[in-house]
Amino acid sequence: MALPIDPTQIDPADVGEQQTTLEMDHEAAVEHAREVFTEAGFGVPVEFSVSEMLNEKVDAGRDPYHVLGACNPDVADKALDATDNQLGALMPCNVVVWEEEPGRQRVYHVSIMRIARLVGMAPDDETMAGIVEETGEMVDEAFANL
């Protein structure tokens, strides 16, 4: 199957990619990211340790890797309306924290709002542009405070 777009031509900014490194242990980094994203206007209704699950189920031997499913209810409601409910397939907005090495954690995020527009799940219109801008500002605030 040929991809409809060339991934090598996508700038990380096109998908709202943001990342940073935290010099702390894994559990402290997860807690810090949760607090910072909550202060920026997100709730975290879903979270799980991918590494614990994979290590338990398939003996993967993975280093700590945690997903925080962040969501702002007002923005999510607008995004569902703007996409005829399709954006729900990408929700929540995930913030990933993984251990690069002991005491060094990577925090990573891409914008589901930008990705939805890029792949045609969301309209390329003023309404969606406003939603992308609103969520982008909240994510920028969170990353500035990490």
Legacy VTK file of the C-alpha trace (Angstrom):
# vtk DataFile Version 3.0
C-alpha trace
ASCII
DATASET POLYDATA
POINTS 146 float
0.000 0.000 0.000
1.407 3.347 -1.025
1.046 6.140 1.483
-1.096 9.067 0.314
1.558 11.501 1.542
5.328 11.340 1.692
6.237 11.273 5.407
9.750 12.533 4.639
8.203 15.761 3.355
6.370 16.506 6.604
8.022 19.066 8.821
7.688 18.204 12.550
5.932 21.577 12.968
3.236 20.355 10.540
2.163 17.786 13.131
2.794 20.018 16.132
5.681 17.914 17.348
7.147 19.092 20.630
9.614 17.396 22.912
11.917 18.114 25.763
14.186 16.291 28.154
13.757 16.285 31.909
16.605 15.467 34.254
14.699 13.499 36.906
13.541 9.971 37.558
10.709 8.506 35.528
7.909 8.642 38.101
8.762 12.256 38.984
8.746 13.178 35.268
5.327 11.567 34.739
3.924 13.402 37.765
5.503 16.692 36.659
4.134 16.365 33.111
0.669 15.505 34.473
0.703 18.590 36.735
2.009 20.950 34.041
-0.510 19.822 31.417
-3.325 20.083 33.981
-2.253 23.637 34.843
-2.255 24.473 31.104
-5.935 23.489 30.840
-5.861 19.772 30.096
-7.349 16.991 32.131
-5.753 13.559 32.097
-8.690 11.128 31.971
-6.607 8.219 30.667
-3.070 7.105 31.391
-1.138 3.893 31.371
2.331 2.451 31.482
3.056 0.920 28.098
6.274 -0.605 29.434
4.532 -2.324 32.366
1.876 -3.762 30.064
4.360 -5.001 27.434
6.823 -6.298 29.994
4.036 -8.249 31.671
2.287 -9.520 28.527
5.177 -10.276 26.168
8.268 -10.007 28.392
9.450 -7.062 26.289
12.094 -5.801 28.710
11.131 -2.182 27.996
12.461 0.764 29.945
9.821 2.971 31.599
7.363 4.396 29.043
4.157 6.150 30.128
1.278 7.686 28.166
-0.803 10.549 29.549
-4.065 10.970 27.632
-4.655 14.722 27.936
-7.942 16.372 27.025
-9.602 19.763 27.298
-13.374 19.107 27.258
-14.341 22.413 25.597
-11.828 21.967 22.793
-12.683 18.272 22.390
-16.364 19.129 22.029
-15.609 21.740 19.344
-13.272 19.352 17.525
-15.879 16.588 17.457
-18.425 19.009 16.007
-15.941 20.316 13.425
-15.059 16.798 12.232
-18.483 15.114 12.277
-17.265 13.105 15.295
-14.320 11.534 13.436
-11.629 13.152 15.566
-12.704 10.960 18.472
-10.727 8.145 16.844
-7.546 10.068 17.682
-8.517 11.224 21.189
-7.165 11.853 23.713
-4.154 14.009 22.917
-1.267 11.880 24.113
1.766 13.105 25.971
4.416 10.405 26.182
7.158 10.173 28.805
9.913 7.635 28.265
13.183 6.962 29.987
16.156 7.619 27.733
18.477 6.590 30.533
18.143 6.556 34.313
17.532 10.120 35.475
16.819 11.385 31.942
13.255 11.391 30.556
11.932 12.443 27.148
8.500 14.149 27.040
6.959 13.996 23.554
3.720 15.200 21.944
2.210 15.596 18.490
-1.000 17.469 17.754
-3.943 15.237 16.882
-5.701 18.371 15.641
-2.929 19.081 13.106
-2.664 15.429 12.098
-6.435 15.233 11.575
-6.256 18.197 9.174
-3.213 16.770 7.416
-4.905 13.426 6.679
-8.294 14.903 5.816
-10.213 13.864 8.952
-10.775 17.506 9.846
-11.662 20.384 7.563
-9.055 22.914 6.550
-11.255 25.838 7.539
-11.384 28.755 9.963
-13.165 26.774 12.681
-10.560 24.027 12.722
-7.747 26.572 12.458
-9.057 28.154 15.657
-9.148 24.784 17.394
-5.584 24.027 16.269
-4.462 27.438 17.522
-6.221 27.041 20.884
-4.770 23.604 21.599
-1.372 24.695 20.299
-1.261 27.583 22.759
-2.137 25.251 25.644
0.560 22.751 24.617
3.085 25.580 24.177
2.296 26.754 27.717
2.749 23.249 29.092
6.082 22.705 27.337
7.301 26.127 28.463
6.604 25.047 32.045
8.091 21.574 31.852
LINES 1 147
146 0 1 2 3 4 5 6 7 8 9 10 11 12 13 14 15 16 17 18 19 20 21 22 23 24 25 26 27 28 29 30 31 32 33 34 35 36 37 38 39 40 41 42 43 44 45 46 47 48 49 50 51 52 53 54 55 56 57 58 59 60 61 62 63 64 65 66 67 68 69 70 71 72 73 74 75 76 77 78 79 80 81 82 83 84 85 86 87 88 89 90 91 92 93 94 95 96 97 98 99 100 101 102 103 104 105 106 107 108 109 110 111 112 113 114 115 116 117 118 119 120 121 122 123 124 125 126 127 128 129 130 131 132 133 134 135 136 137 138 139 140 141 142 143 144 145
